[in-house]
Amino acid sequence: MTPETKFYLSFNKILISLALILFTCALSTTSKADFISLSGAETANNIAEIDIQKNILNIRFEISASDSKLFWPEIEDTPDIYRLAQSAKIQQSFDFQVLSGNKSIKPKLISIRVAQRKPRISPFAGQTDPRTGIKMPDFPADKKIILTQLKYPIGGLSDLQLKPPMGSDELASVTIGFTSRHGQTPISGFHYLSQPEPLIIDWKDPWNTHFKNTDISRHNRYPLMSFLYVEPRQIRHEILVRTKDLLEWTNHPFDAWQPLTPESKAFLHHTVRSYLNNKNPTSIDQSPSQPNSIETVFLRANNSGYSQISENDTIEMGSVMIGYREKFSIDALPQSVTVDWNIFTDTINSVPTLIQDPTGPFPTHVIPSFPDIQWHNYLYDYRPPNSDPLVIETPSLAVPMAILFSFLIITIIVLTLSTKHSLLGRKGSTIIYTAIIISAGALYLNLPEEYLVNLPGTAKKRDLGQVTEQLLLKVAAAFKEPLPINLELKLKNLITKEGFESTYSNLAQIYRPQTASGGLGSISTITNLKVEYSSQINLNGNKGFQLITSWQAVVEDRSWGHFEQRPQETRANIAIIQSDNHWKIAGFTPLSVR
């Protein structure tokens, strides 16, 4: 095989892989997070939550009364859901099977009772699917269900088959939406169980437990990933790695079922920093750069990306992901950023990456023959967030120059005619008036069309909403500064010196809220701002207003490869004043944040 042939084969492989990653990403992006089920299975009449714990397979069914006869063929025929539940308890068979080979595994414990449906989130429930134009099913109207919980002994079994009630067409006779996990590791998100599905269990490592049907596998299945974020004031390189791989790289033993303890957290924290420090050198505008700060967090995978593991969470090591983050401060967007990727093993020779800049994400991957993560600046008309001081717009009156000039000429002529001591004759007066008119015409052609006259006064109440919104947006832009010293300098342009610390602290609650992935969110837009109450104040000789306002915003966080968004409605007491020809916030007290 010639070198040229090898190159084209490698290049075609990259294009195919990139296309697959782009397709996956396109299906994964929503306004809430980087992934949510697009199947609509979370709105099914019947839901099964499948959970593998130690040697037990737990299945929690929410069964609609209208479908109960498909699960219990001999159940009593009655519209009373309580009588249905009592009838189901005395039935000997349940038409859902867990198989190992040709052997049916019988549950050792069955619990049946009437309960409320578990609340779930679905952005498409009852909405029109933008992909097909078809209206998606809404959540079931019946809120009471027959809650059926089963425990199957599966110790030592690695190959199972989950078989729903079947029809004559070899498909499920009842609609079942299901989700599954092994320990704390998701196996799948929400999907329909429309046929028998083989399940492969890895008892030593829950990360490898999976359905043979790849269409229902979880989306975040890669053990190692890299993310490059290029932002107006900061560059972030983030790496997600499993504890298993980190411990193997550093020659330490790994037990997937060992619990994550404060001691193991401290050990992993030190180990990941020591191993990854300078492992992937970063160049900004072709100059080697060192990070301003390094962070590590412990995360768990879920159906919407990753969430931070809290101090009180109980989780096994096999379900723990370690997030390693390097931050580089910049004054403005560079022209290029390059990360040299040097983490490859015999089993990991292709690493998914995501490059995110202000225009959007670009998914790709690195392989040993193409080990660089590269970003180039193609943002020709990009404008960074503006946190400059808000100048007071002095009200003015625009007077047309034609009217003003005509008034001046008429005034001159009237004054000339009324002069009693004029010694000029008719001929002399004609020459003077002709000269005045010619000179005035030449001067008029070189004057502006309007003359602005500044008027005294302050902002009107109807303008307060616009002024407040502009101030709040500039504060949002200031909070995008990653360095505390720069953030403080920006905020001093927008907040008065008196009470700065308390105002800053209260604003931080709104503009830097904690997100599910353990990061700090940001706000870019503000909508529906309303001034509910306003009164004039005088603070230290400065005129201003005391306001009660409410507005809506979206909290955003881009980290660990997913995009989290959640709505936030804020109501606050705000004092704004005029200081040195600028509007400033003199006080800010949140009244409610939802």
C-alpha positions as CSV (number, residue, x, y, z in Angstrom):
1,M,0.0,0.0,0.0
2,T,1.5,3.3,-1.0
3,P,1.8,6.3,1.4
4,E,-0.7,8.2,-0.7
5,T,-3.2,5.3,-0.3
6,K,-2.7,5.2,3.4
7,F,-3.2,8.9,3.7
8,Y,-6.5,8.8,1.8
9,L,-7.8,5.8,3.8
10,S,-7.0,7.7,7.1
11,F,-8.5,10.8,5.8
12,N,-11.7,9.0,4.7
13,K,-11.9,7.4,8.1
14,I,-11.7,10.8,9.8
15,L,-14.4,12.2,7.5
16,I,-16.7,9.2,8.3
17,S,-16.1,9.4,12.0
18,L,-16.6,13.2,12.0
19,A,-19.9,12.8,10.2
20,L,-21.0,10.3,12.8
21,I,-20.0,12.6,15.6
22,L,-21.8,15.6,13.9
23,F,-24.9,13.5,13.5
24,T,-24.9,12.4,17.1
25,C,-24.3,16.0,18.3
26,A,-27.2,17.3,16.1
27,L,-29.5,14.8,17.7
28,S,-28.2,15.7,21.2
29,T,-28.6,19.5,21.3
30,T,-31.6,21.0,22.9
31,S,-32.4,24.2,24.7
32,K,-32.1,22.4,28.0
33,A,-28.9,20.4,27.9
34,D,-26.7,18.6,25.4
35,F,-29.0,15.5,25.3
36,I,-32.5,14.4,26.0
37,S,-34.5,11.6,24.6
38,L,-36.0,12.4,21.2
39,S,-38.1,9.2,21.2
40,G,-40.9,10.5,23.4
41,A,-40.7,7.3,25.5
42,E,-40.9,9.3,28.7
43,T,-44.5,10.1,27.9
44,A,-45.5,6.5,27.3
45,N,-48.6,5.1,29.1
46,N,-46.4,2.5,30.8
47,I,-42.9,3.1,32.2
48,A,-40.3,0.6,33.3
49,E,-37.3,1.8,35.4
50,I,-34.6,-1.0,35.3
51,D,-32.0,-1.0,38.0
52,I,-29.2,-3.5,38.5
53,Q,-27.8,-3.5,42.1
54,K,-25.4,-6.2,43.2
55,N,-27.0,-9.5,42.3
56,I,-30.5,-8.2,41.9
57,L,-32.4,-6.8,38.9
58,N,-35.0,-4.3,40.1
59,I,-37.8,-3.3,37.8
60,R,-40.3,-0.6,38.8
61,F,-43.4,-0.5,36.5
62,E,-45.9,2.3,36.2
63,I,-48.8,0.6,34.5
64,S,-51.8,2.4,33.2
65,A,-55.2,0.9,34.3
66,S,-56.3,0.8,30.6
67,D,-53.3,-1.5,29.7
68,S,-53.4,-3.7,32.8
69,K,-55.0,-6.6,31.0
70,L,-52.0,-6.8,28.7
71,F,-49.7,-7.4,31.7
72,W,-52.2,-9.6,33.6
73,P,-54.4,-11.4,31.0
74,E,-56.7,-12.8,33.7
75,I,-57.2,-9.6,35.7
76,E,-60.6,-8.5,36.8
77,D,-62.5,-6.4,34.2
78,T,-63.3,-3.3,36.1
79,P,-62.7,0.5,35.7
80,D,-61.9,0.7,39.5
81,I,-58.1,1.0,39.6
82,Y,-58.0,-0.1,43.3
83,R,-59.9,-3.3,42.5
84,L,-57.5,-3.8,39.5
85,A,-54.5,-3.7,41.9
86,Q,-56.2,-6.1,44.3
87,S,-56.9,-8.5,41.4
88,A,-53.4,-8.2,40.1
89,K,-52.0,-9.3,43.5
90,I,-53.7,-12.7,43.3
91,Q,-52.6,-13.4,39.7
92,Q,-50.0,-16.1,39.3
93,S,-48.4,-14.8,36.1
94,F,-47.1,-11.4,35.0
95,D,-46.7,-11.1,31.2
96,F,-43.2,-9.6,31.3
97,Q,-40.3,-12.0,31.2
98,V,-36.6,-11.8,32.2
99,L,-34.8,-14.6,30.3
100,S,-31.4,-16.2,30.6
101,G,-31.0,-18.3,27.5
102,N,-34.2,-20.3,27.3
103,K,-34.8,-20.2,31.0
104,S,-37.3,-17.7,32.5
105,I,-36.2,-16.1,35.8
106,K,-39.0,-15.8,38.3
107,P,-39.1,-12.7,40.5
108,K,-38.5,-13.4,44.2
109,L,-40.5,-10.4,45.3
110,I,-43.5,-8.6,43.8
111,S,-45.1,-5.5,45.2
112,I,-48.3,-4.1,43.7
113,R,-50.2,-0.9,44.8
114,V,-51.9,2.1,43.4
115,A,-49.7,5.2,43.3
116,Q,-49.2,8.6,41.5
117,R,-47.2,8.8,38.3
118,K,-43.7,10.0,38.9
119,P,-43.3,13.6,37.4
120,R,-41.0,13.7,34.4
121,I,-39.6,16.4,32.0
122,S,-40.1,16.2,28.3
123,P,-39.6,19.3,26.1
124,F,-41.6,17.7,23.3
125,A,-44.6,16.4,25.2
126,G,-47.7,17.6,23.3
127,Q,-45.6,19.7,21.0
128,T,-45.0,19.4,17.2
129,D,-41.9,17.5,16.4
130,P,-39.7,20.0,14.3
131,R,-38.1,17.1,12.5
132,T,-41.3,15.5,11.2
133,G,-44.1,18.1,11.7
134,I,-46.1,15.5,13.7
135,K,-47.5,16.3,17.1
136,M,-45.8,14.3,19.8
137,P,-47.9,12.4,22.5
138,D,-48.5,14.4,25.6
139,F,-48.2,12.9,29.1
140,P,-51.0,10.4,30.0
141,A,-54.1,12.0,31.3
142,D,-54.5,9.4,34.1
143,K,-52.3,10.4,37.0
144,K,-52.9,7.2,39.0
145,I,-51.1,4.0,38.0
146,I,-50.6,0.5,39.2
147,L,-47.1,0.6,40.7
148,T,-45.5,-2.8,40.3
149,Q,-42.1,-3.6,41.6
150,L,-40.2,-6.8,40.9
151,K,-36.9,-8.2,42.1
152,Y,-35.1,-10.8,40.0
153,P,-32.1,-12.8,41.3
154,I,-29.5,-12.6,38.5
155,G,-26.3,-13.3,40.4
156,G,-23.5,-14.6,38.1
157,L,-25.6,-14.1,34.9
158,S,-24.1,-11.9,32.3
159,D,-26.5,-12.4,29.4
160,L,-30.2,-11.5,29.9
161,Q,-33.1,-10.8,27.7
162,L,-36.0,-8.5,28.6
163,K,-39.2,-9.5,26.9
164,P,-42.3,-7.4,27.0
165,P,-45.8,-8.7,26.4
166,M,-45.8,-9.8,22.8
167,G,-48.4,-9.7,20.0
168,S,-48.8,-12.0,17.0
169,D,-46.6,-9.6,14.9
170,E,-43.6,-10.4,17.1
171,L,-43.7,-6.9,18.5
172,A,-44.7,-5.7,21.9
173,S,-48.5,-5.6,22.4
174,V,-48.3,-2.7,24.8
175,T,-46.4,0.6,24.8
176,I,-43.6,0.6,27.4
177,G,-41.1,3.4,27.8
178,F,-38.0,2.4,29.8
179,T,-34.8,3.7,31.2
180,S,-32.0,1.7,32.9
181,R,-28.8,1.8,35.0
182,H,-26.2,-0.4,36.6
183,G,-25.3,0.9,40.0
184,Q,-25.0,4.6,39.4
185,T,-24.0,4.3,35.8
186,P,-26.8,4.8,33.1
187,I,-27.2,2.0,30.6
188,S,-29.7,3.8,28.5
189,G,-31.9,6.9,28.5
190,F,-35.6,6.7,27.7
191,H,-36.5,4.4,24.9
192,Y,-39.4,2.2,23.8
193,L,-39.3,-1.5,24.7
194,S,-40.9,-2.7,21.5
195,Q,-39.2,-6.1,21.2
196,P,-37.1,-8.5,23.3
197,E,-33.8,-6.7,24.1
198,P,-30.6,-8.6,25.0
199,L,-28.7,-7.1,27.9
200,I,-25.0,-7.8,28.6
201,I,-23.9,-7.3,32.2
202,D,-20.3,-6.6,33.2
203,W,-20.2,-7.4,36.9
204,K,-16.7,-6.0,37.4
205,D,-17.3,-2.7,35.6
206,P,-20.8,-1.2,35.3
207,W,-19.5,1.2,32.5
208,N,-19.4,-1.8,30.1
209,T,-22.9,-3.0,30.8
210,H,-25.0,-2.4,27.7
211,F,-27.8,-3.5,25.4
212,K,-26.8,-5.3,22.2
213,N,-29.1,-3.0,20.4
214,T,-26.9,0.1,19.9
215,D,-29.9,2.3,19.2
216,I,-30.7,2.3,22.9
217,S,-27.3,2.7,24.3
218,R,-26.5,5.8,26.4
219,H,-25.0,8.7,24.4
220,N,-22.1,9.6,26.7
221,R,-20.3,6.2,26.5
222,Y,-16.8,7.4,25.7
223,P,-14.3,6.9,28.6
224,L,-12.0,9.8,27.6
225,M,-13.0,13.1,26.0
226,S,-11.5,16.6,25.5
227,F,-13.2,20.0,25.2
228,L,-11.7,23.3,24.1
229,Y,-13.7,26.5,25.0
230,V,-12.7,29.8,23.4
231,E,-14.4,32.7,25.1
232,P,-13.9,36.5,25.0
233,R,-11.9,36.6,28.2
234,Q,-10.8,33.0,28.8
235,I,-9.7,29.8,27.1
236,R,-10.6,26.6,28.9
237,H,-9.3,23.1,28.1
238,E,-11.4,20.4,29.8
239,I,-10.7,16.6,30.0
240,L,-13.1,14.0,31.2
241,V,-11.5,10.7,32.3
242,R,-12.7,7.6,34.1
243,T,-11.2,6.7,37.4
244,K,-10.5,3.2,35.9
245,D,-8.2,4.6,33.2
246,L,-6.5,7.1,35.5
247,L,-5.6,4.4,38.0
248,E,-4.4,2.0,35.3
249,W,-2.2,4.8,33.8
250,T,-0.7,5.4,37.2
251,N,-0.3,1.7,38.1
252,H,-2.8,1.7,40.9
253,P,-5.5,-1.0,41.6
254,F,-9.1,-0.4,40.5
255,D,-12.2,-1.8,42.1
256,A,-15.4,-0.6,40.4
257,W,-17.5,-1.3,43.4
258,Q,-15.3,0.5,45.9
259,P,-17.2,3.5,47.3
260,L,-16.0,7.0,46.6
261,T,-14.9,8.4,50.0
262,P,-13.3,11.7,51.1
263,E,-10.0,9.8,51.3
264,S,-10.3,8.4,47.8
265,K,-11.4,11.9,46.5
266,A,-8.2,13.4,47.9
267,F,-6.1,10.7,46.4
268,L,-7.8,11.0,42.9
269,H,-7.5,14.8,43.1
270,H,-3.8,14.6,43.6
271,T,-3.2,11.8,41.1
272,V,-5.1,13.4,38.2
273,R,-3.3,16.7,38.6
274,S,0.1,15.1,38.8
275,Y,-0.6,12.9,35.8
276,L,-2.3,15.5,33.5
277,N,-0.1,18.5,34.4
278,N,1.7,19.6,31.2
279,K,0.4,16.4,29.5
280,N,-1.4,18.5,26.8
281,P,0.6,21.7,26.2
282,T,-1.5,24.6,24.9
283,S,-0.4,27.3,22.5
284,I,-2.2,30.6,22.1
285,D,-1.3,32.5,18.9
286,Q,1.6,30.1,18.5
287,S,3.1,30.9,21.9
288,P,3.2,28.2,24.6
289,S,1.0,29.2,27.5
290,Q,0.6,28.1,31.1
291,P,-2.8,28.0,32.7
292,N,-3.8,30.6,35.3
293,S,-5.6,28.0,37.3
294,I,-6.3,24.2,37.4
295,E,-9.5,22.6,38.7
296,T,-10.8,19.1,39.3
297,V,-14.4,18.0,39.9
298,F,-16.0,14.6,40.4
299,L,-19.0,13.9,38.0
300,R,-21.5,11.3,37.3
301,A,-23.1,10.5,33.9
302,N,-26.9,11.0,33.5
303,N,-29.4,11.3,30.7
304,S,-28.7,15.0,30.3
305,G,-24.9,15.1,30.3
306,Y,-23.0,15.1,33.6
307,S,-23.8,16.4,37.1
308,Q,-21.4,17.1,40.0
309,I,-21.2,14.5,42.8
310,S,-22.1,16.1,46.0
311,E,-20.5,15.5,49.4
312,N,-23.5,13.4,50.6
313,D,-23.8,11.2,47.4
314,T,-23.2,7.5,47.6
315,I,-21.5,6.3,44.5
316,E,-19.1,3.5,43.4
317,M,-15.8,4.2,41.7
318,G,-16.8,2.6,38.5
319,S,-19.5,5.3,38.0
320,V,-17.2,8.2,38.7
321,M,-15.9,10.6,36.0
322,I,-13.1,13.0,36.9
323,G,-13.2,16.5,35.2
324,Y,-9.8,18.2,34.8
325,R,-9.9,21.9,33.7
326,E,-7.2,24.3,32.8
327,K,-8.0,28.0,32.5
328,F,-6.1,30.6,30.4
329,S,-6.9,34.3,30.8
330,I,-6.9,36.5,27.7
331,D,-7.7,40.1,26.9
332,A,-9.3,39.4,23.6
333,L,-10.0,36.5,21.3
334,P,-6.7,35.2,19.8
335,Q,-6.2,34.2,16.2
336,S,-5.4,30.6,17.0
337,V,-5.3,28.1,19.8
338,T,-3.6,24.7,19.6
339,V,-3.7,21.8,22.1
340,D,-1.2,19.0,21.6
341,W,-3.0,15.8,22.6
342,N,-0.6,13.2,24.1
343,I,-2.9,10.7,25.9
344,F,-3.3,7.6,23.8
345,T,-3.1,3.9,24.9
346,D,-3.5,0.5,23.2
347,T,-7.2,0.6,23.9
348,I,-7.9,4.3,23.5
349,N,-6.5,5.5,20.1
350,S,-9.4,7.8,19.2
351,V,-10.6,10.6,21.5
352,P,-13.7,12.6,20.8
353,T,-13.2,16.4,21.1
354,L,-15.4,19.4,21.0
355,I,-14.3,23.0,20.1
356,Q,-16.7,25.7,21.3
357,D,-16.4,29.4,20.4
358,P,-19.0,32.2,20.4
359,T,-20.5,31.0,17.1
360,G,-21.2,27.4,18.1
361,P,-19.7,24.0,18.7
362,F,-17.5,22.0,16.3
363,P,-17.2,18.3,17.2
364,T,-14.2,16.3,15.9
365,H,-11.7,13.8,17.3
366,V,-8.0,13.2,17.6
367,I,-6.0,10.1,16.6
368,P,-2.3,9.4,16.9
369,S,-1.6,10.5,13.3
370,F,-3.6,13.7,13.8
371,P,-3.1,14.6,17.5
372,D,-3.7,18.3,17.5
373,I,-6.8,20.2,18.6
374,Q,-6.8,23.4,16.6
375,W,-9.0,26.5,16.6
376,H,-8.7,29.4,14.2
377,N,-10.4,32.7,14.5
378,Y,-12.9,33.2,11.7
379,L,-15.1,35.7,13.6
380,Y,-14.8,38.7,11.4
381,D,-17.7,40.7,12.9
382,Y,-17.6,39.5,16.5
383,R,-18.3,42.0,19.3
384,P,-17.3,41.0,22.8
385,P,-19.7,41.7,25.7
386,N,-19.9,45.4,26.5
387,S,-19.5,46.4,30.2
388,D,-18.5,50.0,29.6
389,P,-20.1,52.7,31.8
390,L,-23.7,53.6,30.9
391,V,-23.7,57.3,29.8
392,I,-26.7,59.4,30.7
393,E,-28.4,60.6,27.6
394,T,-29.2,64.3,28.1
395,P,-32.6,65.2,26.6
396,S,-32.4,67.6,23.7
397,L,-34.6,69.6,21.3
398,A,-33.8,69.4,17.5
399,V,-34.5,72.8,15.8
400,P,-34.5,72.7,11.9
401,M,-31.7,75.0,10.7
402,A,-33.9,76.5,7.9
403,I,-36.4,77.9,10.5
404,L,-33.7,79.2,12.8
405,F,-31.7,80.8,9.9
406,S,-34.8,82.4,8.4
407,F,-35.7,83.9,11.8
408,L,-32.2,85.4,12.1
409,I,-32.3,87.0,8.6
410,I,-35.8,88.5,9.1
411,T,-34.6,89.9,12.5
412,I,-31.5,91.6,10.8
413,I,-33.7,93.1,8.1
414,V,-36.3,94.4,10.5
415,L,-33.6,96.0,12.7
416,T,-31.9,97.6,9.7
417,L,-35.2,99.1,8.4
418,S,-36.0,100.5,11.8
419,T,-32.7,102.3,12.2
420,K,-33.6,106.1,12.3
421,H,-30.1,107.3,11.8
422,S,-29.4,105.5,8.5
423,L,-27.4,107.8,6.2
424,L,-27.7,105.4,3.2
425,G,-29.9,106.0,0.3
426,R,-32.0,103.6,-1.6
427,K,-29.1,102.4,-3.7
428,G,-26.9,101.8,-0.7
429,S,-29.5,99.8,1.1
430,T,-30.0,97.6,-1.9
431,I,-26.3,96.8,-2.1
432,I,-26.2,95.9,1.6
433,Y,-29.3,93.7,1.5
434,T,-28.0,91.9,-1.6
435,A,-24.6,91.3,0.2
436,I,-26.4,90.0,3.3
437,I,-28.6,87.6,1.3
438,I,-25.6,86.2,-0.8
439,S,-23.5,85.8,2.4
440,A,-26.3,84.2,4.3
441,G,-27.0,81.7,1.4
442,A,-23.4,80.6,1.3
443,L,-23.3,80.3,5.1
444,Y,-26.5,78.3,5.2
445,L,-25.2,75.7,2.7
446,N,-22.3,74.9,5.1
447,L,-24.5,74.5,8.3
448,P,-26.1,71.2,9.6
449,E,-29.7,70.6,8.9
450,E,-30.6,70.7,12.7
451,Y,-29.4,72.4,15.8
452,L,-29.6,70.4,19.0
453,V,-30.5,72.4,22.1
454,N,-29.8,70.5,25.4
455,L,-32.7,70.6,27.9
456,P,-32.5,70.4,31.7
457,G,-34.1,67.4,33.4
458,T,-33.7,63.7,34.2
459,A,-35.0,60.4,32.9
460,K,-38.8,60.0,32.6
461,K,-40.5,57.1,34.3
462,R,-41.3,55.5,31.0
463,D,-37.5,55.4,30.2
464,L,-36.5,53.8,33.5
465,G,-37.2,50.3,32.2
466,Q,-34.8,50.7,29.3
467,V,-32.1,52.3,31.5
468,T,-32.4,49.4,34.1
469,E,-32.3,46.8,31.4
470,Q,-29.1,48.3,29.9
471,L,-27.5,48.4,33.3
472,L,-28.4,44.8,34.0
473,L,-27.0,43.7,30.7
474,K,-23.7,45.5,31.3
475,V,-23.5,43.8,34.7
476,A,-24.0,40.5,32.9
477,A,-21.1,41.3,30.5
478,A,-18.9,42.3,33.5
479,F,-19.5,39.0,35.2
480,K,-18.0,37.2,32.2
481,E,-14.6,38.4,33.4
482,P,-12.9,35.3,34.9
483,L,-10.3,37.1,37.0
484,P,-11.6,38.7,40.2
485,I,-9.5,41.8,39.8
486,N,-10.8,42.5,36.3
487,L,-14.4,41.7,37.4
488,E,-14.1,44.3,40.2
489,L,-12.7,46.9,37.9
490,K,-15.6,46.4,35.5
491,L,-18.2,46.5,38.2
492,K,-16.9,49.7,39.7
493,N,-18.0,51.4,36.4
494,L,-21.5,50.2,37.1
495,I,-21.8,50.2,40.9
496,T,-21.3,53.1,43.3
497,K,-18.5,53.0,45.9
498,E,-20.9,53.1,48.8
499,G,-22.2,49.6,49.6
500,F,-20.1,48.1,46.7
501,E,-19.4,44.8,48.5
502,S,-23.0,44.0,49.5
503,T,-24.3,45.0,46.0
504,Y,-21.7,42.9,44.4
505,S,-22.5,39.9,46.6
506,N,-26.2,40.2,45.8
507,L,-25.6,40.5,42.1
508,A,-23.4,37.4,42.1
509,Q,-26.3,35.3,43.3
510,I,-28.2,36.2,40.1
511,Y,-25.4,36.4,37.6
512,R,-23.2,33.4,38.8
513,P,-25.5,30.7,40.0
514,Q,-24.3,27.2,40.5
515,T,-25.2,24.7,37.7
516,A,-25.8,21.0,37.8
517,S,-22.3,20.2,36.4
518,G,-20.7,22.1,39.3
519,G,-19.8,25.2,37.2
520,L,-20.9,28.8,37.5
521,G,-23.6,29.9,35.1
522,S,-23.8,33.1,33.1
523,I,-26.5,35.3,31.7
524,S,-26.5,36.8,28.2
525,T,-30.0,38.1,27.6
526,I,-32.8,39.7,29.7
527,T,-36.4,39.8,28.6
528,N,-39.8,41.0,29.8
529,L,-38.4,43.5,32.2
530,K,-41.1,45.4,34.1
531,V,-40.9,48.3,36.5
532,E,-43.5,47.6,39.1
533,Y,-42.8,50.6,41.3
534,S,-40.6,53.7,41.1
535,S,-39.9,56.7,43.3
536,Q,-37.4,59.5,43.0
537,I,-34.5,59.6,45.5
538,N,-31.5,61.8,46.3
539,L,-28.4,59.9,47.5
540,N,-25.4,61.8,48.6
541,G,-26.4,64.7,46.3
542,N,-27.1,62.4,43.3
543,K,-30.5,62.2,41.7
544,G,-31.9,58.7,41.2
545,F,-34.8,56.3,41.5
546,Q,-35.8,53.4,43.8
547,L,-37.3,50.6,41.7
548,I,-39.0,47.3,42.2
549,T,-38.5,45.4,38.9
550,S,-38.9,41.9,37.6
551,W,-37.4,40.2,34.5
552,Q,-36.7,36.9,32.9
553,A,-33.3,35.5,31.8
554,V,-31.7,32.2,30.8
555,V,-28.8,30.8,32.8
556,E,-26.3,29.1,30.6
557,D,-23.3,26.9,31.2
558,R,-21.0,25.3,28.7
559,S,-18.8,22.7,30.3
560,W,-17.8,19.0,30.0
561,G,-19.2,18.9,26.5
562,H,-22.8,19.8,27.2
563,F,-24.8,23.0,27.0
564,E,-27.0,23.6,30.0
565,Q,-29.8,26.1,29.9
566,R,-32.5,26.9,32.5
567,P,-34.9,29.8,32.8
568,Q,-34.6,32.2,35.7
569,E,-37.2,34.7,36.8
570,T,-35.9,37.5,39.1
571,R,-37.7,40.2,41.1
572,A,-35.5,42.7,42.9
573,N,-35.3,46.1,44.6
574,I,-32.9,48.3,42.7
575,A,-31.6,51.8,43.4
576,I,-30.1,53.6,40.4
577,I,-28.5,57.0,40.5
578,Q,-26.9,59.6,38.2
579,S,-23.2,59.9,39.1
580,D,-20.5,61.8,37.0
581,N,-22.8,61.7,33.9
582,H,-23.3,58.0,34.3
583,W,-26.0,55.7,35.5
584,K,-24.9,53.4,38.4
585,I,-26.5,50.9,40.7
586,A,-26.5,52.1,44.3
587,G,-28.3,49.1,45.8
588,F,-29.5,45.7,44.7
589,T,-31.6,43.3,46.8
590,P,-33.1,40.2,45.3
591,L,-36.8,39.7,46.4
592,S,-37.3,36.3,44.7
593,V,-35.4,34.1,42.3
594,R,-37.2,31.2,40.5
